[in-house]
């Protein structure tokens, strides 16, 4: 009987292949996880920016309706705007008094500063903020605008 030789992988070769494949798969999983986290952050930042821009447009409309009412409503206050229905009744003493209710994770508020004279202002500086918590960190988008009586 003739002796035939069978070619096969040795145990060491199989272990090296499995180790290399495992390192590759673990690296790929880590890259995908980081990428998904960054995409979620970008989506939330885009939504927060959109919420700020919506509020800015509403404030422009309020200013156009009546400058006197607009200037008096903000009048050096912090105002919460945590719903899609806007109203001036959310005056608070601190941003931390605004609940996180907008979109489930966002807190939106505005700071108003009237100048030069708070009793008869000709300018209202607005700082619009939308903030949210993600992965144990607080993120904030900020929009600054200056409204004047003469626009």
Phi and psi in radians as a Rosetta constraint file:
Dihedral C 1 N 2 CA 2 C 2 CIRCULARHARMONIC -1.362 0.35
Dihedral N 2 CA 2 C 2 N 3 CIRCULARHARMONIC 2.565 0.35
Dihedral C 2 N 3 CA 3 C 3 CIRCULARHARMONIC -1.562 0.35
Dihedral N 3 CA 3 C 3 N 4 CIRCULARHARMONIC 2.184 0.35
Dihedral C 3 N 4 CA 4 C 4 CIRCULARHARMONIC -1.894 0.35
Dihedral N 4 CA 4 C 4 N 5 CIRCULARHARMONIC 2.496 0.35
Dihedral C 4 N 5 CA 5 C 5 CIRCULARHARMONIC -1.877 0.35
Dihedral N 5 CA 5 C 5 N 6 CIRCULARHARMONIC 2.371 0.35
Dihedral C 5 N 6 CA 6 C 6 CIRCULARHARMONIC -1.804 0.35
Dihedral N 6 CA 6 C 6 N 7 CIRCULARHARMONIC 2.277 0.35
Dihedral C 6 N 7 CA 7 C 7 CIRCULARHARMONIC -1.604 0.35
Dihedral N 7 CA 7 C 7 N 8 CIRCULARHARMONIC 2.270 0.35
Dihedral C 7 N 8 CA 8 C 8 CIRCULARHARMONIC -2.586 0.35
Dihedral N 8 CA 8 C 8 N 9 CIRCULARHARMONIC 2.907 0.35
Dihedral C 8 N 9 CA 9 C 9 CIRCULARHARMONIC -1.424 0.35
Dihedral N 9 CA 9 C 9 N 10 CIRCULARHARMONIC 2.496 0.35
Dihedral C 9 N 10 CA 10 C 10 CIRCULARHARMONIC -1.411 0.35
Dihedral N 10 CA 10 C 10 N 11 CIRCULARHARMONIC 2.892 0.35
Dihedral C 10 N 11 CA 11 C 11 CIRCULARHARMONIC -1.078 0.35
Dihedral N 11 CA 11 C 11 N 12 CIRCULARHARMONIC -0.664 0.35
Dihedral C 11 N 12 CA 12 C 12 CIRCULARHARMONIC -1.138 0.35
Dihedral N 12 CA 12 C 12 N 13 CIRCULARHARMONIC -0.734 0.35
Dihedral C 12 N 13 CA 13 C 13 CIRCULARHARMONIC -1.102 0.35
Dihedral N 13 CA 13 C 13 N 14 CIRCULARHARMONIC -0.701 0.35
Dihedral C 13 N 14 CA 14 C 14 CIRCULARHARMONIC -1.146 0.35
Dihedral N 14 CA 14 C 14 N 15 CIRCULARHARMONIC -0.749 0.35
Dihedral C 14 N 15 CA 15 C 15 CIRCULARHARMONIC -1.119 0.35
Dihedral N 15 CA 15 C 15 N 16 CIRCULARHARMONIC -0.702 0.35
Dihedral C 15 N 16 CA 16 C 16 CIRCULARHARMONIC -1.114 0.35
Dihedral N 16 CA 16 C 16 N 17 CIRCULARHARMONIC -0.758 0.35
Dihedral C 16 N 17 CA 17 C 17 CIRCULARHARMONIC -1.081 0.35
Dihedral N 17 CA 17 C 17 N 18 CIRCULARHARMONIC -0.796 0.35
Dihedral C 17 N 18 CA 18 C 18 CIRCULARHARMONIC -1.120 0.35
Dihedral N 18 CA 18 C 18 N 19 CIRCULARHARMONIC -0.685 0.35
Dihedral C 18 N 19 CA 19 C 19 CIRCULARHARMONIC -1.122 0.35
Dihedral N 19 CA 19 C 19 N 20 CIRCULARHARMONIC -0.818 0.35
Dihedral C 19 N 20 CA 20 C 20 CIRCULARHARMONIC -1.091 0.35
Dihedral N 20 CA 20 C 20 N 21 CIRCULARHARMONIC -0.760 0.35
Dihedral C 20 N 21 CA 21 C 21 CIRCULARHARMONIC -1.097 0.35
Dihedral N 21 CA 21 C 21 N 22 CIRCULARHARMONIC -0.696 0.35
Dihedral C 21 N 22 CA 22 C 22 CIRCULARHARMONIC -1.124 0.35
Dihedral N 22 CA 22 C 22 N 23 CIRCULARHARMONIC -0.779 0.35
Dihedral C 22 N 23 CA 23 C 23 CIRCULARHARMONIC -1.064 0.35
Dihedral N 23 CA 23 C 23 N 24 CIRCULARHARMONIC -0.761 0.35
Dihedral C 23 N 24 CA 24 C 24 CIRCULARHARMONIC -1.074 0.35
Dihedral N 24 CA 24 C 24 N 25 CIRCULARHARMONIC -0.808 0.35
Dihedral C 24 N 25 CA 25 C 25 CIRCULARHARMONIC -1.177 0.35
Dihedral N 25 CA 25 C 25 N 26 CIRCULARHARMONIC -0.664 0.35
Dihedral C 25 N 26 CA 26 C 26 CIRCULARHARMONIC -1.152 0.35
Dihedral N 26 CA 26 C 26 N 27 CIRCULARHARMONIC -0.735 0.35
Dihedral C 26 N 27 CA 27 C 27 CIRCULARHARMONIC -1.107 0.35
Dihedral N 27 CA 27 C 27 N 28 CIRCULARHARMONIC -0.774 0.35
Dihedral C 27 N 28 CA 28 C 28 CIRCULARHARMONIC -1.078 0.35
Dihedral N 28 CA 28 C 28 N 29 CIRCULARHARMONIC -0.734 0.35
Dihedral C 28 N 29 CA 29 C 29 CIRCULARHARMONIC -1.112 0.35
Dihedral N 29 CA 29 C 29 N 30 CIRCULARHARMONIC -0.703 0.35
Dihedral C 29 N 30 CA 30 C 30 CIRCULARHARMONIC -1.138 0.35
Dihedral N 30 CA 30 C 30 N 31 CIRCULARHARMONIC -0.743 0.35
Dihedral C 30 N 31 CA 31 C 31 CIRCULARHARMONIC -1.117 0.35
Dihedral N 31 CA 31 C 31 N 32 CIRCULARHARMONIC -0.736 0.35
Dihedral C 31 N 32 CA 32 C 32 CIRCULARHARMONIC -1.129 0.35
Dihedral N 32 CA 32 C 32 N 33 CIRCULARHARMONIC -0.708 0.35
Dihedral C 32 N 33 CA 33 C 33 CIRCULARHARMONIC -1.103 0.35
Dihedral N 33 CA 33 C 33 N 34 CIRCULARHARMONIC -0.797 0.35
Dihedral C 33 N 34 CA 34 C 34 CIRCULARHARMONIC -1.106 0.35
Dihedral N 34 CA 34 C 34 N 35 CIRCULARHARMONIC -0.737 0.35
Dihedral C 34 N 35 CA 35 C 35 CIRCULARHARMONIC -1.094 0.35
Dihedral N 35 CA 35 C 35 N 36 CIRCULARHARMONIC -0.734 0.35
Dihedral C 35 N 36 CA 36 C 36 CIRCULARHARMONIC -1.147 0.35
Dihedral N 36 CA 36 C 36 N 37 CIRCULARHARMONIC -0.694 0.35
Dihedral C 36 N 37 CA 37 C 37 CIRCULARHARMONIC -1.101 0.35
Dihedral N 37 CA 37 C 37 N 38 CIRCULARHARMONIC -0.751 0.35
Dihedral C 37 N 38 CA 38 C 38 CIRCULARHARMONIC -1.163 0.35
Dihedral N 38 CA 38 C 38 N 39 CIRCULARHARMONIC -0.664 0.35
Dihedral C 38 N 39 CA 39 C 39 CIRCULARHARMONIC -1.124 0.35
Dihedral N 39 CA 39 C 39 N 40 CIRCULARHARMONIC -0.719 0.35
Dihedral C 39 N 40 CA 40 C 40 CIRCULARHARMONIC -1.100 0.35
Dihedral N 40 CA 40 C 40 N 41 CIRCULARHARMONIC -0.729 0.35
Dihedral C 40 N 41 CA 41 C 41 CIRCULARHARMONIC -1.072 0.35
Dihedral N 41 CA 41 C 41 N 42 CIRCULARHARMONIC -0.777 0.35
Dihedral C 41 N 42 CA 42 C 42 CIRCULARHARMONIC -1.118 0.35
Dihedral N 42 CA 42 C 42 N 43 CIRCULARHARMONIC -0.704 0.35
Dihedral C 42 N 43 CA 43 C 43 CIRCULARHARMONIC -1.105 0.35
Dihedral N 43 CA 43 C 43 N 44 CIRCULARHARMONIC -0.802 0.35
Dihedral C 43 N 44 CA 44 C 44 CIRCULARHARMONIC -1.128 0.35
Dihedral N 44 CA 44 C 44 N 45 CIRCULARHARMONIC -0.650 0.35
Dihedral C 44 N 45 CA 45 C 45 CIRCULARHARMONIC -1.159 0.35
Dihedral N 45 CA 45 C 45 N 46 CIRCULARHARMONIC -0.683 0.35
Dihedral C 45 N 46 CA 46 C 46 CIRCULARHARMONIC -1.124 0.35
Dihedral N 46 CA 46 C 46 N 47 CIRCULARHARMONIC -0.749 0.35
Dihedral C 46 N 47 CA 47 C 47 CIRCULARHARMONIC -1.105 0.35
Dihedral N 47 CA 47 C 47 N 48 CIRCULARHARMONIC -0.750 0.35
Dihedral C 47 N 48 CA 48 C 48 CIRCULARHARMONIC -1.107 0.35
Dihedral N 48 CA 48 C 48 N 49 CIRCULARHARMONIC -0.725 0.35
Dihedral C 48 N 49 CA 49 C 49 CIRCULARHARMONIC -1.100 0.35
Dihedral N 49 CA 49 C 49 N 50 CIRCULARHARMONIC -0.706 0.35
Dihedral C 49 N 50 CA 50 C 50 CIRCULARHARMONIC -1.089 0.35
Dihedral N 50 CA 50 C 50 N 51 CIRCULARHARMONIC -0.741 0.35
Dihedral C 50 N 51 CA 51 C 51 CIRCULARHARMONIC -1.067 0.35
Dihedral N 51 CA 51 C 51 N 52 CIRCULARHARMONIC -0.720 0.35
Dihedral C 51 N 52 CA 52 C 52 CIRCULARHARMONIC -1.109 0.35
Dihedral N 52 CA 52 C 52 N 53 CIRCULARHARMONIC -0.763 0.35
Dihedral C 52 N 53 CA 53 C 53 CIRCULARHARMONIC -1.168 0.35
Dihedral N 53 CA 53 C 53 N 54 CIRCULARHARMONIC -0.640 0.35
Dihedral C 53 N 54 CA 54 C 54 CIRCULARHARMONIC -1.051 0.35
Dihedral N 54 CA 54 C 54 N 55 CIRCULARHARMONIC -0.808 0.35
Dihedral C 54 N 55 CA 55 C 55 CIRCULARHARMONIC -1.121 0.35
Dihedral N 55 CA 55 C 55 N 56 CIRCULARHARMONIC -0.717 0.35
Dihedral C 55 N 56 CA 56 C 56 CIRCULARHARMONIC -1.053 0.35
Dihedral N 56 CA 56 C 56 N 57 CIRCULARHARMONIC -0.728 0.35
Dihedral C 56 N 57 CA 57 C 57 CIRCULARHARMONIC -1.125 0.35
Dihedral N 57 CA 57 C 57 N 58 CIRCULARHARMONIC -0.698 0.35
Dihedral C 57 N 58 CA 58 C 58 CIRCULARHARMONIC -1.131 0.35
Dihedral N 58 CA 58 C 58 N 59 CIRCULARHARMONIC -0.736 0.35
Dihedral C 58 N 59 CA 59 C 59 CIRCULARHARMONIC -1.102 0.35
Dihedral N 59 CA 59 C 59 N 60 CIRCULARHARMONIC -0.669 0.35
Dihedral C 59 N 60 CA 60 C 60 CIRCULARHARMONIC -1.055 0.35
Dihedral N 60 CA 60 C 60 N 61 CIRCULARHARMONIC -0.717 0.35
Dihedral C 60 N 61 CA 61 C 61 CIRCULARHARMONIC -1.120 0.35
Dihedral N 61 CA 61 C 61 N 62 CIRCULARHARMONIC -0.728 0.35
Dihedral C 61 N 62 CA 62 C 62 CIRCULARHARMONIC -1.108 0.35
Dihedral N 62 CA 62 C 62 N 63 CIRCULARHARMONIC -0.690 0.35
Dihedral C 62 N 63 CA 63 C 63 CIRCULARHARMONIC -1.123 0.35
Dihedral N 63 CA 63 C 63 N 64 CIRCULARHARMONIC -0.700 0.35
Dihedral C 63 N 64 CA 64 C 64 CIRCULARHARMONIC -1.212 0.35
Dihedral N 64 CA 64 C 64 N 65 CIRCULARHARMONIC -0.538 0.35
Dihedral C 64 N 65 CA 65 C 65 CIRCULARHARMONIC -1.191 0.35
Dihedral N 65 CA 65 C 65 N 66 CIRCULARHARMONIC -0.879 0.35
Dihedral C 65 N 66 CA 66 C 66 CIRCULARHARMONIC -2.760 0.35
Dihedral N 66 CA 66 C 66 N 67 CIRCULARHARMONIC 1.963 0.35
Dihedral C 66 N 67 CA 67 C 67 CIRCULARHARMONIC -1.074 0.35
Dihedral N 67 CA 67 C 67 N 68 CIRCULARHARMONIC -0.733 0.35
Dihedral C 67 N 68 CA 68 C 68 CIRCULARHARMONIC -1.067 0.35
Dihedral N 68 CA 68 C 68 N 69 CIRCULARHARMONIC -0.841 0.35
Dihedral C 68 N 69 CA 69 C 69 CIRCULARHARMONIC -1.140 0.35
Dihedral N 69 CA 69 C 69 N 70 CIRCULARHARMONIC -0.703 0.35
Dihedral C 69 N 70 CA 70 C 70 CIRCULARHARMONIC -1.071 0.35
Dihedral N 70 CA 70 C 70 N 71 CIRCULARHARMONIC -0.870 0.35
Dihedral C 70 N 71 CA 71 C 71 CIRCULARHARMONIC -1.128 0.35
Dihedral N 71 CA 71 C 71 N 72 CIRCULARHARMONIC -0.638 0.35
Dihedral C 71 N 72 CA 72 C 72 CIRCULARHARMONIC -1.293 0.35
Dihedral N 72 CA 72 C 72 N 73 CIRCULARHARMONIC -0.552 0.35
Dihedral C 72 N 73 CA 73 C 73 CIRCULARHARMONIC -1.166 0.35
Dihedral N 73 CA 73 C 73 N 74 CIRCULARHARMONIC -0.736 0.35
Dihedral C 73 N 74 CA 74 C 74 CIRCULARHARMONIC -1.443 0.35
Dihedral N 74 CA 74 C 74 N 75 CIRCULARHARMONIC -0.848 0.35
Dihedral C 74 N 75 CA 75 C 75 CIRCULARHARMONIC 0.418 0.35
Dihedral N 75 CA 75 C 75 N 76 CIRCULARHARMONIC 1.245 0.35
Dihedral C 75 N 76 CA 76 C 76 CIRCULARHARMONIC 0.985 0.35
Dihedral N 76 CA 76 C 76 N 77 CIRCULARHARMONIC 0.736 0.35
Dihedral C 76 N 77 CA 77 C 77 CIRCULARHARMONIC -2.164 0.35
Dihedral N 77 CA 77 C 77 N 78 CIRCULARHARMONIC 2.946 0.35
Dihedral C 77 N 78 CA 78 C 78 CIRCULARHARMONIC -1.863 0.35
Dihedral N 78 CA 78 C 78 N 79 CIRCULARHARMONIC 2.237 0.35
Dihedral C 78 N 79 CA 79 C 79 CIRCULARHARMONIC -2.160 0.35
Dihedral N 79 CA 79 C 79 N 80 CIRCULARHARMONIC 2.295 0.35
Dihedral C 79 N 80 CA 80 C 80 CIRCULARHARMONIC -1.461 0.35
Dihedral N 80 CA 80 C 80 N 81 CIRCULARHARMONIC 2.396 0.35
Dihedral C 80 N 81 CA 81 C 81 CIRCULARHARMONIC -2.290 0.35
Dihedral N 81 CA 81 C 81 N 82 CIRCULARHARMONIC 1.266 0.35
Dihedral C 81 N 82 CA 82 C 82 CIRCULARHARMONIC -1.726 0.35
Dihedral N 82 CA 82 C 82 N 83 CIRCULARHARMONIC 0.311 0.35
Dihedral C 82 N 83 CA 83 C 83 CIRCULARHARMONIC -2.375 0.35
Dihedral N 83 CA 83 C 83 N 84 CIRCULARHARMONIC 2.960 0.35
Dihedral C 83 N 84 CA 84 C 84 CIRCULARHARMONIC -1.439 0.35
Dihedral N 84 CA 84 C 84 N 85 CIRCULARHARMONIC -0.148 0.35
Dihedral C 84 N 85 CA 85 C 85 CIRCULARHARMONIC -1.731 0.35
Dihedral N 85 CA 85 C 85 N 86 CIRCULARHARMONIC 2.032 0.35
Dihedral C 85 N 86 CA 86 C 86 CIRCULARHARMONIC -1.524 0.35
Dihedral N 86 CA 86 C 86 N 87 CIRCULARHARMONIC 2.486 0.35
Dihedral C 86 N 87 CA 87 C 87 CIRCULARHARMONIC -2.773 0.35
Dihedral N 87 CA 87 C 87 N 88 CIRCULARHARMONIC 2.723 0.35
Dihedral C 87 N 88 CA 88 C 88 CIRCULARHARMONIC -1.551 0.35
Dihedral N 88 CA 88 C 88 N 89 CIRCULARHARMONIC 0.153 0.35
Dihedral C 88 N 89 CA 89 C 89 CIRCULARHARMONIC -1.520 0.35
Dihedral N 89 CA 89 C 89 N 90 CIRCULARHARMONIC 0.227 0.35
Dihedral C 89 N 90 CA 90 C 90 CIRCULARHARMONIC -1.783 0.35
Dihedral N 90 CA 90 C 90 N 91 CIRCULARHARMONIC 0.563 0.35
Dihedral C 90 N 91 CA 91 C 91 CIRCULARHARMONIC -1.181 0.35
Dihedral N 91 CA 91 C 91 N 92 CIRCULARHARMONIC 2.255 0.35
Dihedral C 91 N 92 CA 92 C 92 CIRCULARHARMONIC -2.319 0.35
Dihedral N 92 CA 92 C 92 N 93 CIRCULARHARMONIC 2.926 0.35
Dihedral C 92 N 93 CA 93 C 93 CIRCULARHARMONIC -1.562 0.35
Dihedral N 93 CA 93 C 93 N 94 CIRCULARHARMONIC -0.350 0.35
Dihedral C 93 N 94 CA 94 C 94 CIRCULARHARMONIC -2.587 0.35
Dihedral N 94 CA 94 C 94 N 95 CIRCULARHARMONIC 2.642 0.35
Dihedral C 94 N 95 CA 95 C 95 CIRCULARHARMONIC -1.073 0.35
Dihedral N 95 CA 95 C 95 N 96 CIRCULARHARMONIC -0.482 0.35
Dihedral C 95 N 96 CA 96 C 96 CIRCULARHARMONIC -1.206 0.35
Dihedral N 96 CA 96 C 96 N 97 CIRCULARHARMONIC -0.246 0.35
Dihedral C 96 N 97 CA 97 C 97 CIRCULARHARMONIC -1.408 0.35
Dihedral N 97 CA 97 C 97 N 98 CIRCULARHARMONIC -0.170 0.35
Dihedral C 97 N 98 CA 98 C 98 CIRCULARHARMONIC -1.425 0.35
Dihedral N 98 CA 98 C 98 N 99 CIRCULARHARMONIC 2.248 0.35
Dihedral C 98 N 99 CA 99 C 99 CIRCULARHARMONIC -1.322 0.35
Dihedral N 99 CA 99 C 99 N 100 CIRCULARHARMONIC 2.768 0.35
Dihedral C 99 N 100 CA 100 C 100 CIRCULARHARMONIC -1.621 0.35
Dihedral N 100 CA 100 C 100 N 101 CIRCULARHARMONIC 1.506 0.35
Dihedral C 100 N 101 CA 101 C 101 CIRCULARHARMONIC -2.182 0.35
Dihedral N 101 CA 101 C 101 N 102 CIRCULARHARMONIC -0.289 0.35
Dihedral C 101 N 102 CA 102 C 102 CIRCULARHARMONIC -1.300 0.35
Dihedral N 102 CA 102 C 102 N 103 CIRCULARHARMONIC 2.079 0.35
Dihedral C 102 N 103 CA 103 C 103 CIRCULARHARMONIC 1.131 0.35
Dihedral N 103 CA 103 C 103 N 104 CIRCULARHARMONIC 0.217 0.35
Dihedral C 103 N 104 CA 104 C 104 CIRCULARHARMONIC 1.555 0.35
Dihedral N 104 CA 104 C 104 N 105 CIRCULARHARMONIC -0.488 0.35
Dihedral C 104 N 105 CA 105 C 105 CIRCULARHARMONIC -2.285 0.35
Dihedral N 105 CA 105 C 105 N 106 CIRCULARHARMONIC -0.131 0.35
Dihedral C 105 N 106 CA 106 C 106 CIRCULARHARMONIC -1.756 0.35
Dihedral N 106 CA 106 C 106 N 107 CIRCULARHARMONIC 2.585 0.35
Dihedral C 106 N 107 CA 107 C 107 CIRCULARHARMONIC -2.121 0.35
Dihedral N 107 CA 107 C 107 N 108 CIRCULARHARMONIC 2.103 0.35
Dihedral C 107 N 108 CA 108 C 108 CIRCULARHARMONIC -2.073 0.35
Dihedral N 108 CA 108 C 108 N 109 CIRCULARHARMONIC 2.297 0.35
Dihedral C 108 N 109 CA 109 C 109 CIRCULARHARMONIC -2.606 0.35
Dihedral N 109 CA 109 C 109 N 110 CIRCULARHARMONIC 2.860 0.35
Dihedral C 109 N 110 CA 110 C 110 CIRCULARHARMONIC -2.320 0.35
Dihedral N 110 CA 110 C 110 N 111 CIRCULARHARMONIC 2.457 0.35
Dihedral C 110 N 111 CA 111 C 111 CIRCULARHARMONIC -1.866 0.35
Dihedral N 111 CA 111 C 111 N 112 CIRCULARHARMONIC 2.310 0.35
Dihedral C 111 N 112 CA 112 C 112 CIRCULARHARMONIC -2.060 0.35
Dihedral N 112 CA 112 C 112 N 113 CIRCULARHARMONIC 2.385 0.35
Dihedral C 112 N 113 CA 113 C 113 CIRCULARHARMONIC -2.307 0.35
Dihedral N 113 CA 113 C 113 N 114 CIRCULARHARMONIC 2.094 0.35
Dihedral C 113 N 114 CA 114 C 114 CIRCULARHARMONIC -1.668 0.35
Dihedral N 114 CA 114 C 114 N 115 CIRCULARHARMONIC 2.446 0.35
Dihedral C 114 N 115 CA 115 C 115 CIRCULARHARMONIC -2.485 0.35
Dihedral N 115 CA 115 C 115 N 116 CIRCULARHARMONIC 2.842 0.35
Dihedral C 115 N 116 CA 116 C 116 CIRCULARHARMONIC -1.384 0.35
Dihedral N 116 CA 116 C 116 N 117 CIRCULARHARMONIC -0.398 0.35
Dihedral C 116 N 117 CA 117 C 117 CIRCULARHARMONIC -2.075 0.35
Dihedral N 117 CA 117 C 117 N 118 CIRCULARHARMONIC 2.023 0.35
Dihedral C 117 N 118 CA 118 C 118 CIRCULARHARMONIC -1.039 0.35
Dihedral N 118 CA 118 C 118 N 119 CIRCULARHARMONIC -0.438 0.35
Dihedral C 118 N 119 CA 119 C 119 CIRCULARHARMONIC -1.340 0.35
Dihedral N 119 CA 119 C 119 N 120 CIRCULARHARMONIC -0.544 0.35
Dihedral C 119 N 120 CA 120 C 120 CIRCULARHARMONIC -2.450 0.35
Dihedral N 120 CA 120 C 120 N 121 CIRCULARHARMONIC 1.229 0.35
Dihedral C 120 N 121 CA 121 C 121 CIRCULARHARMONIC -1.256 0.35
Dihedral N 121 CA 121 C 121 N 122 CIRCULARHARMONIC 2.569 0.35
Dihedral C 121 N 122 CA 122 C 122 CIRCULARHARMONIC -1.939 0.35
Dihedral N 122 CA 122 C 122 N 123 CIRCULARHARMONIC -0.167 0.35
Dihedral C 122 N 123 CA 123 C 123 CIRCULARHARMONIC -2.432 0.35
Dihedral N 123 CA 123 C 123 N 124 CIRCULARHARMONIC 2.525 0.35
Dihedral C 123 N 124 CA 124 C 124 CIRCULARHARMONIC -2.263 0.35
Dihedral N 124 CA 124 C 124 N 125 CIRCULARHARMONIC 1.989 0.35
Dihedral C 124 N 125 CA 125 C 125 CIRCULARHARMONIC -1.528 0.35
Dihedral N 125 CA 125 C 125 N 126 CIRCULARHARMONIC 2.283 0.35
Dihedral C 125 N 126 CA 126 C 126 CIRCULARHARMONIC -2.123 0.35
Dihedral N 126 CA 126 C 126 N 127 CIRCULARHARMONIC 2.397 0.35
Dihedral C 126 N 127 CA 127 C 127 CIRCULARHARMONIC -2.125 0.35
Dihedral N 127 CA 127 C 127 N 128 CIRCULARHARMONIC 1.973 0.35
Dihedral C 127 N 128 CA 128 C 128 CIRCULARHARMONIC -1.761 0.35
Dihedral N 128 CA 128 C 128 N 129 CIRCULARHARMONIC 2.298 0.35
Dihedral C 128 N 129 CA 129 C 129 CIRCULARHARMONIC -2.204 0.35
Dihedral N 129 CA 129 C 129 N 130 CIRCULARHARMONIC 2.432 0.35
Dihedral C 129 N 130 CA 130 C 130 CIRCULARHARMONIC -2.276 0.35
Dihedral N 130 CA 130 C 130 N 131 CIRCULARHARMONIC 2.164 0.35
Dihedral C 130 N 131 CA 131 C 131 CIRCULARHARMONIC -2.245 0.35
Dihedral N 131 CA 131 C 131 N 132 CIRCULARHARMONIC 2.735 0.35
Dihedral C 131 N 132 CA 132 C 132 CIRCULARHARMONIC -2.678 0.35
Dihedral N 132 CA 132 C 132 N 133 CIRCULARHARMONIC 2.786 0.35
Dihedral C 132 N 133 CA 133 C 133 CIRCULARHARMONIC -1.782 0.35
Dihedral N 133 CA 133 C 133 N 134 CIRCULARHARMONIC 2.366 0.35
Dihedral C 133 N 134 CA 134 C 134 CIRCULARHARMONIC -2.659 0.35
Dihedral N 134 CA 134 C 134 N 135 CIRCULARHARMONIC 2.230 0.35
Dihedral C 134 N 135 CA 135 C 135 CIRCULARHARMONIC 0.939 0.35
Dihedral N 135 CA 135 C 135 N 136 CIRCULARHARMONIC 0.647 0.35
Dihedral C 135 N 136 CA 136 C 136 CIRCULARHARMONIC 1.394 0.35
Dihedral N 136 CA 136 C 136 N 137 CIRCULARHARMONIC 0.060 0.35
Dihedral C 136 N 137 CA 137 C 137 CIRCULARHARMONIC -2.015 0.35
Dihedral N 137 CA 137 C 137 N 138 CIRCULARHARMONIC 2.665 0.35
Dihedral C 137 N 138 CA 138 C 138 CIRCULARHARMONIC -1.798 0.35
Dihedral N 138 CA 138 C 138 N 139 CIRCULARHARMONIC 2.223 0.35
Dihedral C 138 N 139 CA 139 C 139 CIRCULARHARMONIC -2.003 0.35
Dihedral N 139 CA 139 C 139 N 140 CIRCULARHARMONIC 2.564 0.35
Dihedral C 139 N 140 CA 140 C 140 CIRCULARHARMONIC -2.402 0.35
Dihedral N 140 CA 140 C 140 N 141 CIRCULARHARMONIC 2.368 0.35
Dihedral C 140 N 141 CA 141 C 141 CIRCULARHARMONIC -1.911 0.35
Dihedral N 141 CA 141 C 141 N 142 CIRCULARHARMONIC 2.477 0.35
Dihedral C 141 N 142 CA 142 C 142 CIRCULARHARMONIC -2.261 0.35
Dihedral N 142 CA 142 C 142 N 143 CIRCULARHARMONIC 2.425 0.35
Dihedral C 142 N 143 CA 143 C 143 CIRCULARHARMONIC -2.313 0.35
Dihedral N 143 CA 143 C 143 N 144 CIRCULARHARMONIC 2.182 0.35
Dihedral C 143 N 144 CA 144 C 144 CIRCULARHARMONIC -1.896 0.35
Dihedral N 144 CA 144 C 144 N 145 CIRCULARHARMONIC 2.379 0.35
Dihedral C 144 N 145 CA 145 C 145 CIRCULARHARMONIC -2.559 0.35
Dihedral N 145 CA 145 C 145 N 146 CIRCULARHARMONIC 2.644 0.35
Dihedral C 145 N 146 CA 146 C 146 CIRCULARHARMONIC -2.169 0.35
Dihedral N 146 CA 146 C 146 N 147 CIRCULARHARMONIC 2.024 0.35
Dihedral C 146 N 147 CA 147 C 147 CIRCULARHARMONIC -1.687 0.35
Dihedral N 147 CA 147 C 147 N 148 CIRCULARHARMONIC 2.414 0.35
Dihedral C 147 N 148 CA 148 C 148 CIRCULARHARMONIC -2.201 0.35
Dihedral N 148 CA 148 C 148 N 149 CIRCULARHARMONIC 2.722 0.35
Dihedral C 148 N 149 CA 149 C 149 CIRCULARHARMONIC -1.112 0.35
Dihedral N 149 CA 149 C 149 N 150 CIRCULARHARMONIC -0.493 0.35
Dihedral C 149 N 150 CA 150 C 150 CIRCULARHARMONIC -1.642 0.35
Dihedral N 150 CA 150 C 150 N 151 CIRCULARHARMONIC 0.114 0.35
